[in-house]
Amino acid sequence: MKYLAYISIGFVAFQFFNVLLNFFFRQKIKKNNLASNEKISVLIPARNEEQNIHLLLGDLQKMKNENLEIIVYDDQSTDNTAQIVQEFAEVDPRIKLMQSKGLPDGWLGKNHACYQLAQEAKGNYFLFIDADVRLKGNIIEEAISHLNIHNLGLLSVFPTQIQKTWGEKVSVPIMNYILLTLLPLIFVRISPFASHAAANGQFMLFNAHTYQKKQPHQTFKSSAVEDIAISRFFKKEKIKIACITGEKRIKCRMYSSYNEAKNGFTKNVFMFFGNQAVLAFLFWIFATLGFIPILLAKATLLPIYFALVILIQVIYSITSKQNVELNLLFFPLQLLFLGQLLIKAVLTKKNKQYKWKGRDVFL
């Protein structure tokens, strides 16, 4: 039991070290007044997004850059997504609607949509962005400036998460908790190792030449977590990438309920742990029950342990622009959510039955 106590302390110390690195080496997309004279393709895969697409297109419409082309790929939506996009296209010539002609065998829907969008795009930069993302100011041009300053082939951003219901508040933050306590994001840019890779498909900005040369969405056409697969592939190919969190000009409301979040995260939770379920469960066990061996064998270390746990919550919340007080309050429920999520992910993988937006996805 004494050894487990030391392992528990070591685990939480490791998390604390990583969140400190993420805090002190935060990467920021700097505000500037540089106007890009190069064409920028904003590429939006959309399937049944009538609740979101008008908000994103409204944000893009406010951007007066005439070098923007905005292409929305309607992936066989059964709602009013296409009609809404067409209405925007009629008043803004930069906006174009593409209609799906069907999903070929061997492809997942979003990957195929992104591939088709890239074939149509004419820009020097490709920004793939989800329909539920919100943008503010000149963030696109500023992201391109960041990409060029650091000579990146890919810049990805974890948007600041919009959380309204209690179900979102006890589920959505856990992904940033995992990410920022396991991986210093500065390593994504400076480390040569493919294991130090991360990306978020909600916002992925590519140098168009690099994208066209490597065709990443075609390469990973059947991957349910294509964003992480692409980031690792690029690092193996010696293409520089970066991943950033805590950017308030890029926001997203991923899910609107507890169950929706649980279903959505099922497809990618193990990828945070190198696709190793055992590592995922070990992480959960020590994050949730790590205090028990300390209590039984080294009770004098409990104040240090809980102090580190609280500091981790505070620092990662600040780094990812989340509510500190709510994350402290809901942390036990967030860990309960993670446990349920891991069990669901195992059962889903075993049964090979997973649906996303009405389509079967094989994990």
C-alpha positions in Angstrom: 0.0 0.0 0.0 2.9 2.3 0.7 4.2 2.0 -2.8 0.7 2.8 -4.2 0.7 5.9 -2.1 4.0 7.0 -3.6 2.7 6.2 -7.1 -0.4 8.3 -6.4 1.7 11.3 -5.2 3.9 10.8 -8.3 0.9 10.8 -10.6 -0.6 14.0 -9.3 2.9 15.6 -9.3 3.3 14.6 -12.9 -0.1 16.2 -13.7 0.9 19.4 -11.8 4.2 19.6 -13.7 2.4 19.4 -17.0 -0.3 22.0 -16.2 2.5 24.3 -15.0 4.3 23.9 -18.4 1.0 24.6 -20.2 0.4 27.7 -18.1 3.9 29.2 -18.4 4.4 28.3 -22.0 1.0 29.3 -23.3 1.0 29.9 -27.0 -1.0 32.9 -28.1 -2.3 34.0 -31.5 -1.3 37.7 -31.3 -3.6 40.4 -32.4 -2.3 42.4 -35.4 -3.5 44.6 -38.2 -1.8 42.6 -40.9 -4.2 42.1 -43.8 -3.5 39.0 -45.9 -3.4 39.5 -49.6 -3.5 35.8 -50.2 -6.7 33.8 -50.8 -8.0 32.0 -47.8 -10.4 29.0 -48.1 -12.7 28.6 -45.1 -14.1 25.0 -45.5 -17.1 23.9 -43.4 -18.4 20.3 -43.4 -22.0 20.4 -42.3 -24.6 17.7 -41.7 -27.8 18.6 -40.0 -26.4 21.9 -38.6 -29.4 24.2 -38.9 -29.1 25.2 -35.3 -25.5 26.4 -35.7 -24.6 27.2 -39.3 -26.2 30.6 -39.4 -24.2 31.7 -36.4 -20.9 30.8 -37.9 -21.8 32.2 -41.3 -22.9 35.4 -39.6 -19.5 35.6 -37.9 -17.7 35.1 -41.3 -20.0 37.6 -43.0 -18.8 40.3 -40.6 -15.2 39.7 -41.8 -14.7 42.1 -44.6 -11.7 40.4 -46.1 -12.5 40.0 -49.8 -9.8 37.3 -50.1 -12.0 34.9 -48.2 -13.8 32.1 -49.9 -16.3 30.3 -47.7 -17.4 26.9 -48.9 -20.0 24.8 -47.0 -20.4 21.1 -47.9 -23.9 20.0 -47.1 -23.4 16.3 -46.3 -26.9 14.9 -47.1 -28.6 16.9 -44.4 -32.2 16.2 -43.6 -32.9 19.5 -42.0 -32.7 23.1 -43.4 -28.9 23.4 -43.4 -28.6 23.7 -47.2 -31.4 26.3 -47.4 -29.8 28.5 -44.7 -26.4 28.4 -46.5 -28.1 29.2 -49.8 -29.7 32.3 -48.2 -26.4 33.5 -47.0 -24.8 32.8 -50.4 -27.4 35.0 -52.2 -26.2 38.1 -50.3 -22.5 37.3 -49.9 -20.7 36.2 -53.1 -17.8 34.8 -51.0 -20.1 32.0 -49.7 -20.7 28.9 -51.7 -22.8 25.8 -51.1 -21.6 22.3 -52.2 -24.0 19.4 -52.2 -22.9 15.8 -51.4 -23.4 13.3 -54.2 -23.2 10.4 -51.7 -20.7 8.8 -49.3 -18.4 6.3 -51.1 -17.5 3.0 -49.4 -14.6 3.1 -47.1 -15.0 6.8 -46.1 -16.3 8.4 -43.0 -18.7 11.3 -43.6 -16.6 14.2 -42.2 -13.4 13.0 -43.8 -15.0 12.7 -47.2 -16.7 16.2 -46.8 -13.3 17.8 -46.0 -11.6 16.0 -48.9 -14.3 17.2 -51.3 -14.0 20.8 -49.9 -10.3 20.7 -50.5 -10.7 19.7 -54.1 -12.9 22.8 -54.6 -10.8 25.2 -52.6 -8.6 27.8 -54.4 -6.9 29.4 -51.4 -3.3 29.5 -50.3 -4.5 28.4 -46.9 -7.2 25.9 -46.0 -9.1 26.4 -42.7 -11.3 23.4 -41.9 -13.8 24.5 -39.2 -16.8 22.8 -37.7 -20.3 24.4 -38.1 -20.7 24.8 -34.3 -17.6 27.1 -34.0 -17.9 30.8 -33.4 -15.2 33.3 -34.6 -14.5 36.9 -33.6 -12.4 39.7 -35.1 -9.5 39.0 -37.4 -8.7 35.7 -35.9 -8.4 33.9 -39.3 -5.7 36.3 -40.6 -4.0 36.3 -37.2 -3.9 32.5 -37.2 -2.3 32.6 -40.6 0.3 35.0 -39.4 1.0 32.6 -36.5 1.3 29.7 -38.9 3.8 31.6 -41.1 5.9 33.0 -38.2 6.5 29.5 -36.9 6.7 27.9 -40.4 3.9 25.5 -39.7 2.1 23.1 -42.0 -0.8 22.8 -39.6 -2.1 25.0 -36.8 -4.9 23.5 -34.7 -6.9 25.2 -31.9 -9.0 23.8 -29.1 -11.8 26.5 -28.9 -12.9 27.9 -25.7 -15.9 25.8 -24.8 -19.4 27.4 -24.3 -21.2 25.5 -21.5 -24.8 26.4 -20.6 -26.4 23.3 -19.1 -25.2 21.4 -16.0 -24.7 18.4 -18.2 -22.1 20.3 -20.3 -20.4 21.6 -17.2 -19.9 18.1 -15.7 -18.7 16.6 -19.0 -17.1 18.9 -21.5 -14.2 20.2 -19.3 -12.8 16.7 -18.7 -11.2 16.7 -22.1 -9.1 19.8 -21.4 -8.3 18.3 -18.0 -6.9 15.2 -19.6 -5.1 17.0 -22.4 -3.4 19.7 -20.2 -2.4 17.3 -17.5 -0.8 14.7 -19.8 0.8 16.8 -22.6 2.5 20.2 -22.6 1.2 21.7 -25.8 4.4 23.5 -26.5 5.9 20.0 -27.1 3.5 19.6 -30.1 5.5 22.4 -31.8 9.1 21.9 -30.6 9.4 18.2 -30.0 10.4 15.8 -32.9 8.4 12.9 -31.5 5.1 11.9 -33.0 3.8 10.9 -29.6 3.8 14.6 -28.8 1.1 15.4 -31.3 -2.4 16.8 -30.8 -5.0 18.5 -32.9 -8.7 19.4 -32.8 -10.9 18.9 -35.9 -13.0 21.9 -34.9 -10.3 24.3 -36.1 -7.5 23.1 -38.4 -5.5 25.5 -40.5 -3.3 24.1 -43.2 -0.8 25.6 -45.6 -2.6 24.6 -48.8 0.5 23.4 -50.6 1.3 21.1 -47.7 -2.3 19.8 -47.6 -2.4 19.2 -51.3 0.9 17.3 -51.2 -0.1 15.0 -48.4 -3.9 14.8 -48.8 -4.4 14.0 -45.1 -8.2 13.5 -45.2 -7.8 11.0 -48.0 -5.0 9.2 -46.2 -7.1 8.8 -43.1 -10.5 8.5 -44.8 -11.8 5.9 -42.5 -10.4 7.3 -39.2 -12.9 8.3 -36.6 -10.3 10.5 -35.0 -8.7 11.9 -38.1 -7.5 15.1 -36.4 -5.1 13.3 -34.1 -4.1 10.8 -36.8 -3.2 13.7 -39.1 -1.2 15.5 -36.5 0.9 12.4 -35.8 1.3 11.7 -39.5 2.6 15.3 -40.1 5.1 15.0 -37.3 6.4 11.7 -38.7 6.7 13.5 -42.1 8.8 16.2 -40.4 6.1 18.8 -41.0 5.9 21.4 -38.2 2.6 21.6 -36.4 1.2 23.5 -33.4 -1.8 23.1 -31.1 -3.2 25.9 -29.0 -5.9 26.2 -26.3 -7.4 29.1 -24.5 -8.1 31.3 -27.5 -11.2 33.3 -26.6 -11.8 34.5 -30.2 -12.5 30.9 -31.2 -15.4 29.4 -29.3 -17.6 26.3 -29.6 -20.6 24.7 -28.0 -19.8 21.1 -28.7 -22.7 19.4 -26.9 -25.9 20.6 -25.2 -26.4 17.8 -22.7 -24.7 15.1 -20.6 -25.8 12.2 -22.8 -24.9 14.0 -26.0 -21.4 14.7 -24.7 -21.0 11.0 -23.6 -22.0 9.8 -27.0 -19.7 12.3 -28.8 -16.6 11.7 -26.7 -17.0 7.9 -27.0 -15.4 7.9 -30.4 -12.1 9.6 -29.4 -11.5 9.3 -25.7 -8.9 6.5 -26.0 -6.9 8.5 -28.5 -6.0 10.9 -25.7 -4.1 7.9 -24.2 -2.4 6.7 -27.4 -5.4 4.5 -28.1 -4.6 2.4 -25.1 -7.6 1.5 -23.0 -5.5 0.2 -20.1 -3.7 3.6 -19.8 -7.0 5.4 -19.9 -8.4 3.3 -17.0 -5.2 3.7 -15.0 -5.4 7.4 -15.4 -9.1 7.4 -14.2 -8.3 5.1 -11.2 -5.4 7.3 -10.0 -7.3 10.6 -10.7 -10.4 9.3 -8.9 -9.1 7.0 -6.1 -5.5 8.1 -5.7 -6.1 9.5 -2.3 -7.1 6.1 -0.8 -3.6 4.5 -0.6 -2.3 7.8 0.7 -4.9 7.9 3.4 -4.2 4.3 4.4 -0.4 4.3 4.3 0.9 7.9 4.3 -1.8 10.1 5.7 0.6 12.9 6.4 0.9 13.4 2.7 -2.8 14.0 2.2 -2.7 17.8 2.5 0.0 17.9 -0.2 -2.0 15.6 -2.4 -5.2 17.6 -2.2 -3.4 20.9 -2.5 -1.9 19.6 -5.8 -5.3 18.4 -7.0 -6.8 21.8 -6.3 -4.0 23.7 -8.0 -4.2 21.5 -11.0 -7.9 22.4 -11.4 -7.2 26.1 -11.0 -4.3 26.2 -13.4 -5.8 24.1 -16.2 -9.0 26.1 -16.0 -7.2 29.4 -16.3 -5.1 28.0 -19.2 -8.1 26.8 -21.1 -10.3 29.8 -20.3 -12.8 27.8 -18.2 -14.6 28.7 -15.1 -12.3 27.9 -12.1 -15.0 27.8 -9.4 -17.3 25.5 -11.5 -14.5 23.1 -12.3 -13.6 22.8 -8.7 -17.2 22.2 -7.7 -17.9 19.7 -10.4 -14.6 17.9 -10.5 -15.9 14.7 -8.7 -18.9 14.6 -11.2 -16.5 15.1 -14.1 -14.5 12.1 -13.0 -17.7 10.1 -12.7 -18.5 11.1 -16.2 -15.1 10.0 -17.4 -15.6 6.6 -15.8 -18.9 6.1 -17.5 -17.4 7.3 -20.8 -14.5 4.8 -20.6 -16.9 1.9 -20.0 -19.2 3.0 -22.8 -16.1 3.3 -25.1 -15.0 -0.2 -24.3 -18.5 -1.7 -24.9 -18.9 0.3 -28.1 -15.6 -0.9 -29.4 -16.4 -4.5 -28.5 -19.9 -4.4 -30.1 -18.7 -2.3 -33.1 -21.9 -0.4 -32.9 -21.6 3.4 -33.0 -23.8 6.0 -34.7 -22.9 9.6 -35.3 -25.4 11.9 -36.9 -27.4 9.0 -38.2 -24.5 7.1 -39.7 -22.6 3.9 -38.6 -19.1 4.6 -37.5 -16.7 1.7 -37.0 -14.2 2.4 -34.2 
